[in-house]
Amino acid sequence: MMSPAARRTAALVFMLAAWVAFGLRHAPSQAEQAPSRALVHDVAAVGVTVSDMDRAVNFYSTVLLFEKVSDVEVAGDEFERLQGVFGARARVVTMRLGDERLELTEYLTPRGRPAPADARSNDRSFQHVAIIVNDMEQAYLWLRRHRVQHVSPGPQQLPDWNPNAAGIRAFYFRDPDGHALEILQFPPDKGQPRWHRPSDRVFLGIDHTAIVVGDTEASLRYYRDTLGMAVVGGSENHGPEQERLNNVFGARLRITTLRAAAGPAVELLEYLTPRDGQPYPGDARANDLVHWQTIVTTPSPEATYQTLRAGRHALVSPRVVALPDGPLGFREAFLARDPDGHALQFRSR
């Protein structure tokens, strides 16, 4: 017969073994390891640097029927630190289409570099916004009438063999600075319900911003596991329609869509083939025309900044900066970069 001390020891060993076994069988999943509180509340806008503000405003308002909602100039030490551009003075115009916003920034000084003449849709610096239309034929004819620069030879309808993308119609083109844009029409079984409501408008709003990534899993660790955005869809697209849409021969893409609590989605585009796209320029700055920034709101810019810093993620701003008079409609913000170099501006809500 075991002594009381021996029985206590045996019981302790048994409980310890059971606890270890339970821990091994129930190792936390990626979802369980994600932040309990999302760092990103919503995607508030998408920003892009332009070379001539009056020309850009005319294009977006006349051709794509955006409405101007604000027009301000910003300068000073805090703005310089926010964007990582010394001596910066910029004009910032916010344009609205439906419920979504596009933020155009012209750097009056210093002037940045033009977009690369040989840029392609599979380069890592690629980013665009997808504008939903309710009639692709009418929208395309309108763009042709305004002599937009084509990327796609014409609207493409994705094939029925791909159930996650079947029936989607899309067309790529460029704005006056060469930034890629997309118009897109969902079939009845796809897209958010709001895109199917009756409307007398052709251009309805921004569904998502798309970015080219080198490794989907690395990007998911950033956008999903660190920032707390949710994966809401995905597909693998290839074939002649996709090649013509992107104007990349042999294009085969892994597409993953993420959303925050509100605002446009962020779509990850990984080119499985061809893998010859150029990396994001390592010396790019916010005043270069290659610069886009996904503008997100966060409950605590300081806590988010420290989380990204602790995770050794790329930060452009040396700290969270405060704009005392709030000319851009927020008080605190900072600029960071994702694993591929795409910029995100984190703002206080």
N, C-alpha and C positions, 0 to 999 in steps of 0.2 A: 504494500500500500504506500502511495506517495505521501510525503509529508505536506503540511499546509504550504510551506515555502516553495516546495517543488511544484505543487499544483498552481500556485500563483505565477511562477516562472513559466510553466508550460502554457498557461492561459495567455500570458503576455506575448509569448513567441507566436502563438496561434493568431492572435489579433493583429500582430505586426505583419505576419505573412499574408493574412487576408487583406490588410490595407494596401500592401505593396501590389498584390495581384489585382485588386480593384483599380489601383492607379494605373497599372500597365494596360488593363483592358479599357480604361476610360480616359486615355490621354486626351487632352483638350484638342478639339478640331480647330481648323483655321477660323471658323466662325466664332468659336468660343474664345479664341485668342484676340479677336478684333476688339477695338476700344468699346467699353460699355456705353460711352457717350460719343456720338459722332462729332468729329472735329469740324466737319463741314455741314452747315445747316442747309444752305441752298446755293445754287449757281445763279448769281444775281445778274450777270451780264457777261458778254464776251468782248474783250478789247483788242484793238488792232491799231498799229502805228501807220499813219498815212503821210504822204509828202506834201499834199496841197489840200487843206481842209475844205475850202470852198468847193473845189472840184469833187471831193469825196462826198460832201453833204448833198451836192446836186445829184450825184449818181445814185446814192442810196434813197434819196427822197423822190426823185423823178422816175428812176428806172424800177426800183424795188418798193417804192411807196412807203418807206419808213417816215416817221414824223420826228422832227427835232423837239427834244424836251428840255435840254439845257445846253449852255454854251459858256464856258468859263476859261480863264487863263490862270495857270498855277506856276509858281516859282518859289525859290527859297531852299534853305538847307534841308528842311524835312522832306520836301518833294524829291530833292536830289538823292537823299538817303533811301527813300522809299523805292525809287526806280533804279538806283545804281548808276545815275548819269550826272556827273559833276557839271555845274553851271547850267542846269536845265531850266528852260522856260518853255511851257507847252500850252497849247490850246486844246481843250478837251470838250468834245461834243457828244452828248448822249442822244442816240436815236432809238425810237421804239417802233416795233412792229407787233401788233397784237399785245400780248402780255410780256414779251421778251424785249431785251435791250441790247444794243450794240454800242460800245463806247469807242469813239474814234479819237486818236491822239496825234496831233501834229507837233513835233518838237521844233519850236521856232529857233532855239539854240540849245545845244549844238545839233547840227543836221547829221543824221545817221546815214548808213550806207543803203544803196538801193537793193531791191530784191535780186537774187542771182538770176542771170538771164537763162541759165540752163536748168532751173528748178524743175523737178518732176514730182508726180503725186506720191511716189514711194520714198522720197527723201524724208528724214526724220523731222525736218523743220516744217513739214506740211501740217497745216491746220486749216479748217474751214468751218463755216456755219451752214447748216442745212435748213433752208427756208421752205416751209410747206406751202404748196399751191393746191387749189381746188380744181384746176383744169390745166393739165400739162400742155396741151396743144396751144391754148390761149396764152399761157405764160411764156412758152417758147417763142411764139410769134411776136409777142411784146418785146422780148429780149433781142430778137433778130432786128426788129424795127429800130432798136436803140444801138445796134451794131456792137453788141458785147463781144469780147474776145472769147472764142470757144476753147475749151479743153476737150470735152467730148465732141465727136462729130455731130451729135444730135441726141435727143432724149433716148434713153435705153430702158427697156423693160426686162427685169430680171426673170429668169426662166422658171417654169412650173416645177422642174425637178428639185428645186431648192425650196423646201416648204417654209423655211424661216424668212425667205426673201421673195418668194414667188409673187409676181404681180406688182412689185414696187417699181415705179418709174422715176428716173432721175436724170439729171443733166448737170455737168460741171462747166463753169465759165469763170472769168476773172473780172475783178474790179479795175479801175484805172491804174492802180499801183501794182497790179499783177497778183493780188491776193485771190486764192481760189475760193469759189462759192459754189453752192449746190442748190438747185431747186428739186423738190422731191414730192411725189404724190403717192399716198398709201392706198392700197386696195381696201375694200370694206372690212376685211378680216384682220387688218394690221393697223398699227399706230394707235395713239390715244384717242378716246372718243371725241374729244374736242375738235380734232382735225376732220371729223366727218359731219359736223353740224352744218346746216345750210348757211351759206354766206354769199353775199354779192361781191365779196372781195376776192381777187385772184391770189394775192400773196397774204398768207394768214399769220405766220409767226415762225419762230425758230424752234425746231424740234431738238437739235443737238449740235454740239461742236465736235468735230472728228479730228483726231490726232494720230499720226503715224508713230508706232512704237517698235522697238527692236525685239522685245521679249514680253509677251502678254503677261506671263506669270510675274515678272519683276514689276510691271505696271500695276497689276492687281494687288501686290503687296503694298504698294503706295496708296492707290486710290481706294481700294476696298479695306485692306487690313489696317492701314494707318489713318486714313481720313474718314473711314466709316461709310463710304458710298456703297450702294447695293447694286449687285449685278442683276439686271432685269432682262437681258436677252443676249443672243449671240448666234452667229452662223459662220459657215465657211463658204465664201463666194469665189467662183472662178468661171471661166468660159468666155466666149467672145463678147457677150454683153458687158461683163465686168471689165474686160480689157479695154473696150471702147469707152466706157464710162470714165475710167481713170486715165485713159490714154497711156497705158503701160502694157506692152506686149507680154503675154504669159502671166498676167496678174492672177495670183491666188492669195486670198486674204482670209485671215482669221479675224472676225469682227466681234467685239465684246462691248456691250452697252451698260453703262452704270448711271445711276441717278442718285441725287441727294433728295432731301424731303420736298424740295420745290425747285423750279427752274429747268432749263434745258438739260438734256443728258450729256454725258461725255462718252464718246464712242472711240474705242481703241482699235486701230487698224494695224495689224501685223501682217506684212507682206511675207508669206511663206516662200513665194517666188514672185519676181526675181528679188534676190537679196542684195542688190547692188545700189540701193539708195544711199545718198550721201548722209553722213551723221549731222546732227545739229551743230552749227558752227560754235566752237568752244569759246570764241571771243565775241559772240553776239551780245548786243546791248539793247535796252528797251527803245532807243531812238532809231534802231535799224528797222527797215521796212519788213524784214523777216519776222519781226516780233509780233506775236499774239499773246494775250494773257487771258486765261479763264479766271473770271472774277467771282470769288466765292465769299460767303459770309460765314463767320465762325463765332460761337458764343464768347470765346475769350481769346483774342489774338495773342496775348502773352503766353497763355498755356499752350496754344497750338505751336507758337514759335519754339518754345522750349521742347516740346515733343519732337518736332522735326529736327531740332538741333541735337537732341539726345540720340536720335536715330541716324545721325550723320547724313541727313538729306541736304541737298544743295540749297543755300539761302543767298539771295541777292542783297537784301536789306541787312545792315549790320545789327539791327534791333527792330523792335516794333516802334514805328514812328507815329507821332500825333500831329494832326493838322488842326491847330486850335480853332480856326474859323470855319472848318468843315466845308471848303469850297466844292468838294466832290461829293458831298452828302454823307460822309462818314468821318469818324474821329480818329480811329487807329487802324493801321494796316501794315503789312509787310509783303515783300515779293520773294517767292521761292521758285525752285525748278524741280520738275519731276525727274525720274531716272533717265529720260531721253533728252532733257533740256527744255521742255515746254514750260512756259512760265505760268504760275498761278499767283494771283494777288488775293491775299486773305484780308478781309475787311471786318471791322466790328459791325454787328447788326444794328 
